[in-house]
């Protein structure tokens, strides 16, 4: 997984797996969230528009935390 942030347009993109150019099917989920699907129908990425306003930001920065245990492993 890769996370990209474009400060100029205030958009955050979470890529679950890469797609060849022109192969994504974009589906708008709401005004700020777009889901990209691959030709196989799997979710390939999420784009968050106006990310700085929607996500909690502190002093002009966004902080991401990576879980130390696998998803579903419990606490």
N, C-alpha and C positions, 0 to 999 in steps of 0.2 A: 504494500500500500504506500502511496505517495501523497503528500499534501502540498499544494501550491497556493500561494497567495499573491494576488496582483494588487498592489497598493494603488496604482493609478485608477483602476476601475472598482476597487474595493470588493473583489470577488475571491472567494476561497473555493478551490477544487480539490475534492478527495477522490483520488484514482484508486480503484480496487484492482483493476488490471488494465493494461494499455490496449488501445484500439488503433487499428490502421486508420489513417486519415480518411474521412468521408464515410466511415462505417457505423458511426454512432447514431442511434435513434434517440433524439432528445424529447423528453416529456416534461412539460411544466407541471409541477405539483401544486405550486401556488406562486404568488408574485415574486418570491425570493428564492425559491428552490426548484432546481431543474435536475432531473434524473437522466443519465445517459445509459442506454442499454446497447449491448453488442448484438451482432447478427444472430447469435444463439439465444437471445432473450434474457441473458444474465445481466444484472446490474453491474455496470463497469465504472460508474463514477457519479458523484453528486456535486453540483455547483451551487454555491450559496452566494447570492447577490446581496450587496449592502452588508457584507459580512461583519465589518467593524461595528455597525449599528446593531446587528442582530445577536452577535456573540459577545460575551462579556469581554471587554477589553479594559486594560488598566494602563493609564498613562501612555496611550498610543501604541500599546503592544498587545498581542494575543498570546496566551500561554496555553500550550497543549501538554497534557499528561498522558503518558503511555502506561497502560495497565501492566502490572508486574506479573499477573497470573493470566493464563489463557481464559478466554471467554467461556463461561459455563462451568468453570472450575470451582465456583463458590468462594466465599470469603474466609 
